[in-house]
Amino acid sequence: MKLRTQLLLFLFLYGFIPLIAMVAINLPFVLDRMELFYHKAHLQNLRADFKDLDEHLASRHVILRLLAKLPEPGTILERQPEKSSAEIDAARLRYTGWINETLRDQLDIVQ
């Protein structure tokens, strides 16, 4: 091997070995940082998804509170002695049908 080749090889290793050592020392920190960025992005996506779900549930909660305030027709009609149970059942069916028609697109609430 020529002296020039040996010198070039020595200088190459003299510069390359510290570079490899620095990469080996800092690689765990770099990987931890990359994992942190990945987790932050993942949590941000989860927050966005669950925000939509939370808004959906809040709107359903408002609708259910409104429905809970409406009187059930059977309780009103039972106070009237001239009403038969068949008429009360028919009124309940009409009431349920009205609610189902009103909330047609919200399948998690009907009946």
RAWOLIN-V623939 format. One record per residue. N is the residue number from 1. PHI is phi in degrees with one decimal (999 if undefined). PSI is psi in degrees with one decimal (none if undefined). Layout:
n:N phi:PHI psi:PSI
n:N phi:PHI psi:PSI
This chain:
n:1 phi:999 psi:136.6
n:2 phi:-75.8 psi:157.3
n:3 phi:-62.3 psi:-38.3
n:4 phi:-62.8 psi:-42.1
n:5 phi:-67.0 psi:-41.6
n:6 phi:-63.6 psi:-42.3
n:7 phi:-64.6 psi:-43.3
n:8 phi:-63.3 psi:-43.1
n:9 phi:-64.1 psi:-42.5
n:10 phi:-62.1 psi:-46.6
n:11 phi:-66.0 psi:-37.0
n:12 phi:-63.1 psi:-47.5
n:13 phi:-67.5 psi:-35.1
n:14 phi:-61.5 psi:-33.4
n:15 phi:-91.6 psi:-28.9
n:16 phi:-81.7 psi:-36.7
n:17 phi:-64.3 psi:-44.5
n:18 phi:-63.3 psi:-34.0
n:19 phi:-64.4 psi:-45.4
n:20 phi:-63.2 psi:-40.8
n:21 phi:-63.7 psi:-42.4
n:22 phi:-65.0 psi:-41.1
n:23 phi:-64.3 psi:-43.1
n:24 phi:-64.5 psi:-37.5
n:25 phi:-71.4 psi:-41.2
n:26 phi:-89.7 psi:-8.9
n:27 phi:-59.5 psi:-43.2
n:28 phi:-61.1 psi:-37.8
n:29 phi:-66.1 psi:-41.2
n:30 phi:-65.0 psi:-43.4
n:31 phi:-65.9 psi:-38.9
n:32 phi:-62.2 psi:-41.9
n:33 phi:-65.2 psi:-41.5
n:34 phi:-64.9 psi:-39.2
n:35 phi:-65.1 psi:-39.3
n:36 phi:-61.8 psi:-44.4
n:37 phi:-63.1 psi:-40.6
n:38 phi:-63.1 psi:-45.6
n:39 phi:-65.2 psi:-38.5
n:40 phi:-62.8 psi:-42.9
n:41 phi:-65.4 psi:-40.3
n:42 phi:-65.2 psi:-43.7
n:43 phi:-64.2 psi:-36.8
n:44 phi:-64.3 psi:-41.2
n:45 phi:-64.8 psi:-40.8
n:46 phi:-64.7 psi:-40.7
n:47 phi:-62.3 psi:-40.6
n:48 phi:-64.4 psi:-42.8
n:49 phi:-64.8 psi:-45.8
n:50 phi:-74.5 psi:-21.4
n:51 phi:-66.3 psi:-42.9
n:52 phi:-61.6 psi:-43.1
n:53 phi:-65.1 psi:-40.1
n:54 phi:-64.5 psi:-41.0
n:55 phi:-64.6 psi:-39.1
n:56 phi:-62.0 psi:-46.9
n:57 phi:-66.6 psi:-35.3
n:58 phi:-65.8 psi:-40.6
n:59 phi:-65.9 psi:-38.3
n:60 phi:-65.8 psi:-37.5
n:61 phi:-63.9 psi:-40.1
n:62 phi:-64.0 psi:-43.7
n:63 phi:-64.7 psi:-41.3
n:64 phi:-67.2 psi:-36.1
n:65 phi:-63.5 psi:-39.6
n:66 phi:-64.2 psi:-43.8
n:67 phi:-65.4 psi:-33.8
n:68 phi:-68.0 psi:-26.7
n:69 phi:-79.0 psi:-21.0
n:70 phi:-72.0 psi:137.2
n:71 phi:-74.7 psi:146.9
n:72 phi:-78.3 psi:133.9
n:73 phi:-63.1 psi:-27.4
n:74 phi:-65.1 psi:-36.0
n:75 phi:-69.4 psi:-33.1
n:76 phi:-75.1 psi:-44.4
n:77 phi:-74.9 psi:-23.9
n:78 phi:-69.2 psi:-20.0
n:79 phi:-73.3 psi:-22.2
n:80 phi:-91.2 psi:117.9
n:81 phi:-69.2 psi:-23.6
n:82 phi:-79.9 psi:-7.0
n:83 phi:-86.2 psi:132.2
n:84 phi:-88.3 psi:168.2
n:85 phi:-68.2 psi:-28.6
n:86 phi:-67.0 psi:-39.7
n:87 phi:-67.2 psi:-38.4
n:88 phi:-65.8 psi:-42.8
n:89 phi:-63.9 psi:-38.2
n:90 phi:-65.4 psi:-39.4
n:91 phi:-65.0 psi:-39.4
n:92 phi:-64.0 psi:-40.8
n:93 phi:-64.5 psi:-41.4
n:94 phi:-64.3 psi:-40.1
n:95 phi:-63.2 psi:-45.9
n:96 phi:-63.3 psi:-40.8
n:97 phi:-62.9 psi:-40.2
n:98 phi:-63.9 psi:-43.5
n:99 phi:-63.4 psi:-43.6
n:100 phi:-64.2 psi:-36.6
n:101 phi:-69.9 psi:-39.6
n:102 phi:-67.7 psi:-39.6
n:103 phi:-104.8 psi:38.1
n:104 phi:-58.3 psi:-41.1
n:105 phi:-84.7 psi:-2.4
n:106 phi:-113.5 psi:80.3
n:107 phi:-69.6 psi:-13.7
n:108 phi:-84.3 psi:-2.7
n:109 phi:-110.7 psi:-34.1
n:110 phi:-63.6 psi:147.8
n:111 phi:42.3 psi:none
